[in-house]
Amino acid sequence: MPRIKLSEVARLARTSTKTASRVINGDPRVSAATRERVQRAVTELHYRPDPLARSLRRGTDDTIAVVVDEVSDPFFTRVIGEIERMALDRDITVIVASTRRLAERERTVLDGLAHRRIAGLIVASVTDDHSYLRSAHYPIVFIDREAIGLEADAVLVDDRAGARMAVEHLLAHGHRRIAFVGDRLDIATVRNRLEGFQAAMSAAGITTPEEYVVHMEPQLTEGRHAVERLLALDEQPTAIFSANTRCSLLTLPTLHRTGRTDVAFVSFGDFAMADALTPGVSVVNHSPELIGRLAADRLLRRLAGEKLAAETITAPLEVLARGSGELAP
């Protein structure tokens, strides 16, 4: 079958080739009636854009990159899934890379992408200076952490507020000996959530013992030992706040294995099967799908030609009470 041309789609839709192109590329500046006619013509003619011609015309491939800490992290897995869904609906390919939470690897990965023909980038950064990306030829959207030294879109949650919500929830259920479990402080989200935890404890007039603040590297053995040491203290915490799903998935197995499910627990971030455990895991929920959708929408609008000022979008948070965060001390 010969390839259907865009001009044939435009002719059937009774519009110009330029307008038909705008519809196919997701440009919102087209009336609903015209968009419907073009989409109907695309379906009727089985039109598929020529990726090579479009790549040559734009100087970029129909590809966006998503760079995250760890592809296996439950939070980022769901973020990536939503970004892929939205991109593939527009015949845009997604390539995914991991930084392994190493600043030097992130710089290498992003430098490499800068020399490719990608059309755009969504990144969860672990570095504190993004000024070297100012020369990037593609739009960039940051997720989970904001851009530093660079004017760019970002989709975030209020980490400090979320941590305060978790601690205040535990305080409301009678807890005073609350421990914090997180990983590296050079990760902005962990640092911000620790600040929120400390602010909530201070506001309640509670001094947190130094040994109640636990930092672990995201390896199973080290994380298990860190939690075991916490539970072996002479004055043990009656509740634990975990700064992210990675730490939650290291902490919870230790609590269950040692029979310490009497310790109240709140996780910043939901994960699969959290509601199936006994007790169910209470979480501060920030929807990964919503964050992925907001980031993809922002990037796709820029790729469609919209002139937008850089914006930081804050996604909502909520406490999902399932049992573990409501245990009495």
C-alpha positions as CSV (number, residue, x, y, z in Angstrom):
1,M,0.0,0.0,0.0
2,P,1.4,3.4,-0.9
3,R,2.0,5.8,2.1
4,I,-0.9,8.2,2.6
5,K,0.3,11.8,2.4
6,L,-0.6,14.5,4.9
7,S,-2.1,16.6,2.1
8,E,-4.7,13.8,1.5
9,V,-5.7,13.9,5.1
10,A,-6.1,17.7,4.9
11,R,-8.1,17.4,1.7
12,L,-10.5,14.9,3.3
13,A,-10.8,17.0,6.4
14,R,-11.4,20.2,4.4
15,T,-8.6,22.1,6.0
16,S,-5.0,23.1,5.2
17,T,-2.0,20.8,5.5
18,K,-0.5,23.1,8.2
19,T,-3.7,22.8,10.3
20,A,-3.8,19.0,9.8
21,S,-0.2,18.9,10.9
22,R,-1.0,20.9,14.1
23,V,-3.8,18.5,15.0
24,I,-1.6,15.4,14.5
25,N,1.2,17.0,16.6
26,G,-1.1,17.8,19.5
27,D,-1.3,21.6,19.1
28,P,-4.2,22.8,21.2
29,R,-4.6,25.9,19.1
30,V,-7.1,24.2,16.8
31,S,-10.9,24.3,17.1
32,A,-12.6,21.2,18.4
33,A,-14.6,20.8,15.1
34,T,-11.5,20.9,12.9
35,R,-9.6,18.6,15.2
36,E,-12.5,16.1,15.0
37,R,-12.5,16.2,11.2
38,V,-8.8,15.7,11.0
39,Q,-8.8,12.8,13.4
40,R,-11.7,11.2,11.5
41,A,-9.7,11.6,8.2
42,V,-6.6,10.1,9.9
43,T,-8.6,7.0,11.0
44,E,-10.4,6.6,7.6
45,L,-7.2,6.9,5.6
46,H,-5.1,4.9,8.0
47,Y,-2.6,7.7,8.0
48,R,0.7,7.3,9.8
49,P,3.3,10.1,10.0
50,D,6.6,9.5,8.3
51,P,9.1,9.5,11.2
52,L,12.1,10.1,9.1
53,A,10.6,13.1,7.2
54,R,9.4,14.6,10.4
55,S,12.8,14.1,12.1
56,L,14.6,15.7,9.2
57,R,12.2,18.6,9.2
58,R,12.5,19.3,12.9
59,G,16.2,18.4,13.4
60,T,15.1,16.0,16.2
61,D,13.8,12.5,16.4
62,D,10.2,11.8,17.7
63,T,11.8,10.7,20.9
64,I,11.8,12.0,24.4
65,A,14.1,10.8,27.3
66,V,13.2,10.1,30.9
67,V,16.0,10.0,33.4
68,V,15.4,8.9,36.9
69,D,17.2,7.5,40.0
70,E,16.4,3.9,39.6
71,V,14.0,2.4,37.0
72,S,13.1,-0.3,39.5
73,D,12.0,2.2,42.2
74,P,8.2,1.7,42.5
75,F,7.5,5.4,42.4
76,F,9.5,6.1,39.2
77,T,8.2,2.9,37.6
78,R,4.7,4.3,37.8
79,V,5.8,7.8,36.7
80,I,7.5,6.4,33.6
81,G,4.4,4.2,32.8
82,E,2.2,7.3,32.6
83,I,4.7,9.3,30.6
84,E,5.0,6.4,28.1
85,R,1.2,6.1,27.8
86,M,0.8,9.8,26.9
87,A,3.8,9.9,24.6
88,L,2.8,6.8,22.7
89,D,-0.7,8.2,22.1
90,R,1.1,10.8,20.0
91,D,3.5,8.4,18.3
92,I,6.4,9.7,20.4
93,T,9.0,7.1,21.5
94,V,10.3,7.2,25.1
95,I,13.8,6.1,26.1
96,V,14.6,5.7,29.8
97,A,17.9,6.0,31.6
98,S,18.9,5.6,35.3
99,T,21.5,7.6,37.1
100,R,21.9,5.1,40.0
101,R,21.6,8.2,42.2
102,L,25.2,9.2,41.3
103,A,25.7,12.9,40.4
104,E,28.6,12.1,38.1
105,R,26.6,9.5,36.2
106,E,23.7,11.9,35.8
107,R,26.0,14.5,34.2
108,T,27.4,11.8,31.9
109,V,23.9,10.6,30.9
110,L,22.5,14.1,30.3
111,D,25.6,15.2,28.4
112,G,25.2,12.1,26.2
113,L,21.5,12.9,25.6
114,A,22.4,16.5,24.6
115,H,24.3,15.1,21.6
116,R,21.4,13.0,20.5
117,R,18.4,14.1,18.5
118,I,15.9,13.8,21.3
119,A,13.0,16.2,21.2
120,G,12.6,16.7,25.0
121,L,13.7,15.5,28.5
122,I,12.0,14.7,31.7
123,V,14.4,14.2,34.6
124,A,14.5,13.5,38.3
125,S,17.8,15.0,39.2
126,V,20.2,14.1,42.1
127,T,22.6,17.1,41.4
128,D,22.5,20.6,42.9
129,D,23.5,22.5,39.8
130,H,21.8,22.3,36.4
131,S,23.3,25.3,34.8
132,Y,25.3,23.1,32.3
133,L,21.9,22.3,30.7
134,R,21.3,25.9,29.6
135,S,22.6,25.1,26.1
136,A,20.3,22.1,25.7
137,H,18.4,22.4,22.4
138,Y,15.3,20.7,23.8
139,P,12.7,21.6,26.5
140,I,13.3,20.0,29.9
141,V,10.8,19.2,32.7
142,F,12.1,18.3,36.2
143,I,10.1,15.9,38.4
144,D,10.3,15.3,42.1
145,R,13.1,17.9,42.4
146,E,13.3,21.5,41.1
147,A,15.9,22.9,38.7
148,I,18.8,24.8,40.2
149,G,20.7,27.3,38.2
150,L,18.3,26.8,35.3
151,E,14.9,28.2,34.3
152,A,12.8,25.1,33.6
153,D,9.4,23.5,34.3
154,A,9.1,21.3,37.4
155,V,6.4,19.0,38.8
156,L,6.9,18.5,42.5
157,V,5.2,17.8,45.8
158,D,5.7,19.8,49.0
159,D,8.1,17.4,50.7
160,R,8.2,19.4,54.0
161,A,4.5,19.6,54.2
162,G,4.1,15.9,53.5
163,A,6.5,15.0,56.2
164,R,4.7,17.2,58.6
165,M,1.4,15.6,57.7
166,A,2.9,12.2,58.5
167,V,4.3,13.2,61.9
168,E,1.2,15.1,62.9
169,H,-0.9,12.0,62.1
170,L,1.3,9.9,64.4
171,L,1.2,12.6,67.1
172,A,-2.6,12.6,66.9
173,H,-2.6,8.9,67.7
174,G,-0.5,9.4,70.9
175,H,3.0,8.9,69.7
176,R,5.9,10.9,71.0
177,R,8.9,8.6,70.3
178,I,8.9,8.9,66.5
179,A,11.9,7.8,64.4
180,F,12.8,9.0,61.0
181,V,14.2,6.5,58.4
182,G,15.6,7.9,55.2
183,D,18.5,7.5,52.8
184,R,21.2,10.0,51.7
185,L,20.9,13.7,52.7
186,D,22.5,14.8,49.4
187,I,19.1,13.9,47.8
188,A,16.9,17.0,48.1
189,T,13.7,15.1,48.7
190,V,15.2,13.3,51.7
191,R,16.7,16.5,53.1
192,N,13.4,18.3,52.7
193,R,11.4,15.5,54.3
194,L,13.8,15.4,57.3
195,E,13.3,19.1,57.7
196,G,9.5,18.7,57.7
197,F,9.8,15.9,60.3
198,Q,12.0,18.0,62.6
199,A,9.7,21.0,62.2
200,A,6.6,18.9,63.2
201,M,8.4,17.4,66.2
202,S,9.7,20.8,67.4
203,A,6.3,22.3,67.0
204,A,5.0,19.6,69.4
205,G,7.7,20.4,71.9
206,I,9.5,17.1,71.4
207,T,13.3,16.7,71.1
208,T,14.2,13.9,68.8
209,P,17.2,11.8,70.0
210,E,20.0,11.6,67.5
211,E,19.7,7.8,67.3
212,Y,16.1,8.2,66.1
213,V,17.2,9.7,62.8
214,V,18.5,6.8,60.6
215,H,20.1,7.1,57.2
216,M,20.6,4.0,55.2
217,E,22.1,3.2,51.8
218,P,19.4,1.5,49.6
219,Q,20.9,-2.0,50.0
220,L,18.9,-4.7,51.7
221,T,21.5,-5.9,54.2
222,E,22.6,-2.4,55.4
223,G,19.0,-1.2,55.6
224,R,17.9,-4.3,57.7
225,H,20.7,-3.7,60.1
226,A,19.9,0.0,60.5
227,V,16.3,-0.9,61.4
228,E,17.4,-3.7,63.8
229,R,19.7,-1.2,65.6
230,L,16.8,1.2,66.0
231,L,14.6,-1.5,67.5
232,A,17.4,-2.6,69.9
233,L,17.6,0.8,71.6
234,D,16.9,0.9,75.3
235,E,14.2,3.4,74.7
236,Q,12.7,2.2,71.4
237,P,10.6,4.4,69.2
238,T,6.9,3.6,69.1
239,A,6.5,4.9,65.6
240,I,8.5,5.2,62.4
241,F,8.2,7.7,59.5
242,S,9.8,6.5,56.3
243,A,11.0,9.2,53.9
244,N,10.3,7.2,50.7
245,T,9.1,3.9,49.3
246,R,12.7,2.7,48.9
247,C,13.2,2.9,52.6
248,S,9.7,1.6,53.4
249,L,10.5,-1.6,51.4
250,L,13.6,-2.1,53.5
251,T,12.0,-1.2,56.9
252,L,8.7,-3.1,56.7
253,P,10.2,-6.6,56.1
254,T,12.3,-6.1,59.2
255,L,9.4,-5.1,61.3
256,H,7.4,-8.1,60.1
257,R,10.3,-10.6,60.4
258,T,11.0,-9.5,64.0
259,G,7.4,-9.5,65.0
260,R,7.4,-5.7,65.6
261,T,4.2,-4.9,63.8
262,D,3.2,-3.1,67.0
263,V,5.4,-0.2,65.9
264,A,3.3,2.4,64.1
265,F,4.5,3.2,60.6
266,V,3.8,5.8,57.9
267,S,5.4,5.8,54.5
268,F,6.0,8.8,52.3
269,G,4.7,7.3,49.1
270,D,2.4,4.4,48.3
271,F,3.5,1.0,46.8
272,A,2.0,-2.2,45.5
273,M,0.5,-4.5,48.2
274,A,0.8,-1.8,50.9
275,D,-2.9,-2.2,51.6
276,A,-2.7,-6.0,51.7
277,L,-0.3,-6.3,54.6
278,T,-1.5,-6.7,58.2
279,P,-1.8,-4.0,59.4
280,G,-2.2,-2.1,56.1
281,V,0.5,0.5,55.5
282,S,-0.6,4.1,56.1
283,V,1.0,6.4,53.6
284,V,1.4,10.0,52.5
285,N,0.2,9.6,49.0
286,H,1.5,11.5,46.0
287,S,0.2,10.0,42.9
288,P,3.1,8.9,40.6
289,E,0.6,8.8,37.7
290,L,-0.5,12.3,38.3
291,I,3.1,13.6,38.4
292,G,4.0,11.7,35.2
293,R,0.8,13.0,33.5
294,L,1.5,16.6,34.5
295,A,5.2,16.4,33.4
296,A,4.3,14.8,30.1
297,D,1.5,17.3,29.4
298,R,3.9,20.2,30.0
299,L,6.6,18.7,27.8
300,L,4.2,17.8,25.0
301,R,2.6,21.2,25.0
302,R,6.1,22.7,24.5
303,L,6.8,20.2,21.7
304,A,3.6,21.3,20.1
305,G,4.9,24.9,19.9
306,E,3.2,26.5,22.9
307,K,5.2,29.5,24.3
308,L,5.0,28.9,28.0
309,A,6.8,30.6,30.9
310,A,8.7,28.2,33.1
311,E,6.4,27.0,35.9
312,T,6.6,24.9,39.0
313,I,3.5,22.7,39.5
314,T,2.8,21.3,42.9
315,A,0.9,18.0,43.0
316,P,-1.5,17.4,46.0
317,L,-0.8,15.1,49.0
318,E,-3.1,13.1,51.2
319,V,-2.7,10.7,54.1
320,L,-4.2,7.3,53.5
321,A,-5.0,5.7,56.8
322,R,-4.9,1.9,56.5
323,G,-3.9,0.8,60.0
324,S,-0.2,0.9,60.6
325,G,-0.2,4.7,61.2
326,E,-3.1,4.5,63.6
327,L,-1.6,2.0,66.1
328,A,-1.5,3.3,69.6
329,P,1.9,3.5,71.4
